[in-house]
Amino acid sequence: MRGNADFVIIGGGIVGLSVAFYLAREKAGDIIVLEKEPFLGSGSTSKAAGGIRAQFSTKANIELSMLSEKLFEQFEEDTGSKALFDQVGYMFLLQSDEEVAEYTRQFELQKSLGLDVQMLKPDEIPQFAPHISLDGIQYATFCPRDGLGDPHEFLSGYEHAARRMGVEIAFETEVTGIETTKGSIKVVKTSKGDIETPIIINCTGPQSKLIGQMYGVNIPVEPIKRQIVTTGELDFVKPFSPMVVDVKSGLYFHKESKGILLGWADKSVKPSFDISIDPDYTDAILEKALDRIPQLEQAEIANQWAGLYETTPDHHAIIGWDSKVKGIFHCAGFSGHGFMQAPAAGMISTEIITGKKPSVDITPLSLDRFAVGAIVHETNVI
């Protein structure tokens, strides 16, 4: 590992490798990616459910994800690597009048920004998701451009393209400290030696707050455990089955191999780095799933795992320069949306770092928004 670089990217997940790829494509300078584990994507990237959507409640998130979907669609052209973006769509099931009102507002905002989203009546839902119970459902929103992807395939594509363009990736290299001089970055201290650099890009996801503590800045990102369960083969799962979100219960599910992947956000979980499997958490997911997919009664559990959401108070990412210390750029805090927003985050970060106008206005995603109270909450979080 060399002792100096123009850019040091901390974190070898999908976001960090996206930033590395777009910076290298711009020939911005010498780039090193630091990953503390033996493999890339060992953290939240490897635990992601694989959903890709632009159906959000705020302009910033909608536009960020619309750009990501465009970049997912042209991924092979950009990187030279194949990675499947299976555009089977995302469906949100709505039951109460309050849900219908809120998602109608979102629907109108999404349409105004150019998203191809539909409002479905119950009798229109089975053409997309014939396996679900429609009990209590008033409407559903559906976007056919949304879909599913394999985080590993996209991560690998970014890695190979970045390496070809000269990006160095240092494995088992943990950041142990950050030195500043007169308010500017000077040195990144690691378990394998020091690196002099003028720019650090913080892509550490759930560990972002720990990076901030190294140079005395609070980064309000908390690690929150979420669990996922997958089933064995099920004969009623169709190739066109979309991601489905039951808004009232919070359950989400999509096809996985020849079975189904099931997940749910337990709002009672406290921040921690614990990713052990909680059997009660799994039982809660299965109970909710049986209410919406009765045919699951005979299903067998194939696998289950836990991962971490990198959650901010308003469920938006933090993208931009640190105003307290010159030379630190943040690209973190995606609140469960890191995989799906990684391509756009990498491109926009590169545009800002290289002095270009960003493709999407990310002013609302500044770290300083928390200090000045300029917060708009993302409500469409699962």
C-alpha positions in Angstrom: 0.0 0.0 0.0 1.4 3.3 -1.0 1.9 6.1 1.5 0.1 8.9 -0.3 -2.9 9.3 -2.5 -5.1 12.1 -4.0 -8.2 10.3 -2.6 -8.7 7.8 0.3 -12.1 6.1 0.2 -12.9 4.5 3.6 -15.2 1.6 3.1 -15.3 -1.2 0.5 -19.0 -1.7 0.1 -21.2 -0.9 -2.9 -21.2 2.9 -2.2 -17.4 3.1 -1.7 -16.7 1.1 -4.9 -19.2 3.2 -6.9 -17.4 6.4 -5.8 -14.1 4.8 -6.7 -15.3 3.8 -10.2 -16.7 7.3 -11.1 -13.7 9.1 -9.7 -11.4 6.8 -11.7 -13.4 7.3 -14.8 -12.9 11.0 -14.5 -9.2 10.5 -14.1 -9.4 12.5 -10.9 -6.2 11.2 -9.4 -4.6 8.4 -7.4 -7.3 6.5 -5.4 -7.0 4.1 -2.6 -10.0 2.2 -1.1 -9.6 1.0 2.5 -11.5 -2.1 3.6 -11.0 -3.5 7.1 -12.4 -7.0 6.2 -10.7 -9.6 3.9 -13.4 -9.1 1.3 -15.3 -6.2 -0.3 -19.0 -5.8 0.6 -18.7 -7.8 3.8 -20.9 -5.4 5.7 -24.3 -4.1 4.8 -23.9 -4.7 1.0 -23.7 -8.5 1.5 -26.8 -8.4 3.7 -29.0 -6.3 1.5 -32.4 -7.5 0.2 -31.6 -6.3 -3.3 -34.5 -4.0 -3.9 -34.2 -1.1 -6.3 -36.9 1.6 -6.3 -37.6 5.2 -6.9 -41.0 5.3 -5.0 -40.0 7.6 -2.2 -41.8 10.5 -0.5 -39.3 13.3 -1.1 -37.9 15.0 -4.2 -34.3 14.3 -3.3 -34.8 10.6 -2.8 -37.0 10.2 -5.9 -34.5 12.0 -8.1 -31.5 10.2 -6.6 -33.1 6.8 -7.2 -34.3 7.7 -10.7 -30.8 8.5 -11.6 -29.6 5.2 -10.0 -32.1 3.2 -12.0 -30.8 4.8 -15.2 -27.3 3.8 -14.2 -28.3 0.3 -13.3 -29.9 0.0 -16.7 -26.6 1.0 -18.5 -24.3 -0.8 -16.1 -22.7 -3.2 -18.6 -22.1 -0.3 -21.0 -20.4 1.8 -18.3 -18.4 -0.9 -16.5 -18.0 -3.8 -19.0 -19.5 -6.2 -16.5 -22.9 -7.9 -16.7 -25.2 -7.5 -13.7 -28.9 -8.2 -13.8 -31.4 -5.4 -13.0 -34.6 -7.5 -13.0 -37.3 -4.8 -13.5 -40.2 -6.6 -12.1 -41.5 -3.5 -10.3 -42.3 -2.5 -6.7 -45.8 -2.6 -5.3 -47.0 -0.8 -2.1 -50.3 -2.2 -0.7 -52.5 0.4 0.9 -55.3 -0.3 3.5 -56.3 2.7 5.6 -57.6 6.0 4.3 -54.5 7.6 5.9 -52.2 5.4 3.8 -54.2 6.1 0.6 -54.0 9.8 1.2 -50.2 9.8 2.0 -49.3 7.5 -1.0 -51.6 9.5 -3.3 -49.5 12.6 -2.3 -46.3 10.6 -3.0 -47.7 9.3 -6.3 -48.5 12.8 -7.5 -45.0 14.0 -6.6 -43.4 11.0 -8.3 -45.4 11.6 -11.4 -44.5 15.3 -11.5 -40.8 14.3 -11.5 -41.3 11.9 -14.4 -41.5 8.6 -12.6 -43.7 5.9 -14.4 -45.8 5.0 -11.4 -49.4 3.7 -11.4 -52.2 3.6 -8.9 -53.9 0.2 -9.0 -57.3 -0.9 -7.8 -57.6 -4.3 -6.0 -58.8 -6.1 -9.1 -55.7 -5.0 -11.0 -53.2 -6.3 -8.5 -53.4 -10.0 -9.3 -51.9 -9.5 -12.8 -48.7 -8.5 -11.1 -48.9 -10.4 -7.8 -51.4 -13.2 -8.0 -50.1 -15.0 -4.9 -51.1 -12.3 -2.3 -54.2 -12.0 -0.2 -56.2 -8.8 -1.0 -58.0 -8.7 2.3 -58.4 -5.0 3.4 -56.5 -3.6 0.4 -58.0 -0.4 -1.1 -55.3 0.5 -3.6 -51.7 -0.2 -4.5 -49.0 1.9 -6.1 -46.8 0.2 -8.7 -43.7 1.3 -10.6 -42.6 -1.2 -13.4 -39.2 0.4 -13.7 -38.3 -0.6 -10.1 -37.1 -4.1 -9.4 -34.4 -6.3 -8.0 -30.6 -6.7 -8.3 -27.8 -8.8 -6.9 -25.6 -6.5 -4.8 -22.6 -8.7 -5.3 -22.8 -8.6 -9.1 -22.9 -4.8 -9.1 -20.1 -4.5 -6.5 -17.9 -6.9 -8.5 -18.5 -4.9 -11.7 -17.5 -1.7 -10.0 -14.4 -3.4 -8.5 -13.1 -4.8 -11.7 -13.7 -1.6 -13.7 -12.0 0.5 -10.9 -9.0 -1.8 -10.8 -8.6 -1.6 -14.5 -8.4 2.2 -14.2 -5.7 2.0 -11.5 -7.6 2.1 -8.2 -5.8 0.4 -5.4 -7.8 -1.6 -2.9 -6.3 -2.4 0.5 -7.9 -5.3 2.3 -7.7 -5.9 6.1 -6.7 -2.3 6.5 -8.6 -0.6 9.4 -8.6 3.1 9.8 -7.3 3.9 13.3 -7.1 7.6 13.3 -7.3 10.8 11.2 -4.8 13.7 11.6 -5.6 17.3 10.6 -3.5 20.4 10.3 -5.1 23.9 10.6 -8.6 22.5 9.9 -7.6 20.4 6.9 -7.0 16.6 6.4 -3.4 15.6 6.5 -3.0 11.9 7.3 -5.2 8.7 7.5 -3.7 6.4 10.0 -4.4 2.7 9.4 -3.5 -0.7 10.8 -1.0 -1.1 8.0 0.6 2.4 8.0 -0.1 6.0 7.3 -1.4 7.6 4.1 -1.0 11.2 3.4 -4.0 12.6 1.5 -5.9 15.9 1.0 -9.3 14.2 0.6 -11.0 11.4 2.6 -14.3 10.1 1.3 -16.3 8.5 4.2 -18.3 5.5 2.8 -18.4 3.5 6.0 -22.1 3.1 6.3 -23.1 2.0 9.9 -19.6 2.9 11.1 -19.8 6.5 9.9 -20.2 8.0 13.3 -16.9 6.3 14.4 -15.1 8.0 11.6 -16.4 11.4 12.7 -15.3 10.7 16.2 -11.7 10.4 15.0 -11.6 14.1 14.1 -14.2 15.5 16.5 -17.4 15.8 14.4 -20.7 14.2 15.1 -22.1 12.3 12.2 -25.7 11.2 13.2 -25.7 7.7 11.7 -26.9 4.9 13.9 -26.5 1.1 13.1 -29.9 -0.6 13.3 -30.4 -4.3 13.0 -32.8 -5.7 10.4 -33.5 -9.4 9.7 -34.4 -11.3 6.6 -35.8 -14.8 6.0 -35.8 -16.8 2.8 -38.0 -19.9 2.0 -37.4 -23.0 0.0 -38.9 -23.6 -3.5 -42.5 -22.6 -3.9 -44.5 -23.5 -7.0 -46.7 -20.4 -6.9 -43.9 -17.9 -7.2 -43.9 -16.4 -10.8 -40.8 -15.0 -12.7 -42.6 -11.7 -12.9 -43.4 -11.4 -9.2 -42.5 -7.9 -8.0 -41.2 -6.6 -4.6 -44.3 -6.1 -2.5 -44.6 -3.9 0.6 -47.5 -4.2 2.9 -47.5 -0.7 4.3 -49.7 -1.4 7.3 -47.6 -4.2 8.7 -44.3 -3.1 7.3 -43.7 -6.6 5.7 -41.9 -6.7 2.4 -41.2 -9.7 0.2 -40.0 -10.6 -3.3 -39.0 -13.7 -5.3 -35.7 -15.2 -4.3 -34.3 -18.1 -6.4 -37.5 -20.2 -6.6 -38.8 -19.1 -3.2 -39.5 -15.9 -1.4 -37.4 -13.4 0.6 -39.2 -11.9 3.6 -38.2 -8.9 5.7 -39.6 -6.4 8.2 -38.3 -3.5 10.2 -38.7 -4.0 13.9 -39.0 -0.4 15.2 -38.2 -1.5 18.7 -34.6 -2.5 17.9 -32.1 -0.2 19.6 -28.9 1.0 17.8 -26.0 -1.5 18.1 -23.6 -3.4 15.9 -25.3 -6.7 16.9 -26.2 -8.8 13.9 -27.0 -12.1 15.7 -30.2 -13.9 14.6 -33.1 -13.2 17.0 -35.7 -16.1 16.8 -38.5 -13.9 18.0 -37.7 -11.4 15.2 -37.9 -14.3 12.7 -41.2 -15.5 14.1 -42.7 -12.0 13.8 -41.7 -11.8 10.1 -43.3 -15.2 9.4 -46.5 -14.3 11.2 -46.9 -11.1 9.2 -46.1 -13.0 6.0 -48.8 -15.7 6.6 -51.4 -13.0 6.9 -50.6 -11.6 3.4 -49.4 -14.9 1.7 -51.5 -17.7 3.2 -49.8 -20.3 0.9 -46.6 -19.9 2.9 -48.1 -22.2 5.6 -46.3 -25.2 4.1 -43.0 -23.3 3.3 -39.7 -24.2 4.7 -37.1 -21.7 5.9 -34.0 -21.9 3.6 -31.9 -19.2 5.2 -32.0 -16.2 7.6 -29.6 -13.4 8.4 -29.3 -10.0 10.0 -27.6 -6.9 8.7 -27.4 -3.2 9.6 -29.2 -0.2 8.3 -27.1 3.0 8.5 -29.9 5.2 9.8 -30.0 9.0 10.0 -32.7 10.9 11.9 -34.6 11.9 8.8 -33.9 8.7 6.8 -31.9 10.5 4.1 -28.3 10.0 3.1 -25.5 12.4 3.9 -23.7 13.5 0.8 -21.3 16.4 0.6 -18.3 18.1 2.1 -17.8 18.4 5.9 -18.0 22.1 6.8 -15.8 21.6 9.9 -12.8 20.0 8.4 -11.5 20.7 4.9 -11.0 17.6 2.7 -13.6 15.3 4.2 -16.5 14.2 2.0 -19.4 12.1 3.3 -21.3 9.6 1.3 -23.2 7.6 3.9 -26.3 7.3 6.0 -28.6 5.8 3.3 -31.0 4.4 5.9 -31.6 1.1 4.1 -31.3 2.4 0.6 -27.5 2.2 0.1 -27.5 -0.5 -2.6 -30.3 1.0 -4.6 -28.9 4.6 -4.5 -25.2 3.6 -4.8 -24.7 4.3 -8.5 -26.2 7.8 -8.3 -24.3 8.5 -5.0 -21.0 7.6 -6.7 -21.7 9.7 -9.8 -22.9 12.8 -7.8 -20.1 12.6 -5.3 -17.6 12.6 -8.1 -19.3 15.5 -9.8 -19.1 17.6 -6.7 -15.6 16.6 -5.8 -14.4 17.4 -9.3 -16.1 20.8 -9.3 -19.0 20.0 -11.6 -22.7 20.7 -11.1 -24.3 17.6 -9.7 -26.9 15.8 -11.8 -29.3 15.9 -8.9 -29.8 18.7 -6.4 -28.6 17.2 -3.2 -28.6 20.3 -1.1 -31.1 18.7 1.3 -28.5 16.0 2.0 -25.8 18.2 3.6 -24.5 17.1 7.0 -25.2 20.6 8.2 -28.9 20.2 7.9 -29.1 18.6 11.3 -27.4 21.5 13.0 -29.6 24.1 11.4 -32.9 22.1 11.6 -33.4 22.0 7.8 -34.8 18.5 7.9 -37.4 16.9 5.7 -38.3 13.3 6.7 -38.5 10.4 4.3 -41.6 8.6 5.3 -41.5 5.7 2.8 -39.0 3.6 4.7 -39.2 -0.2 5.1 
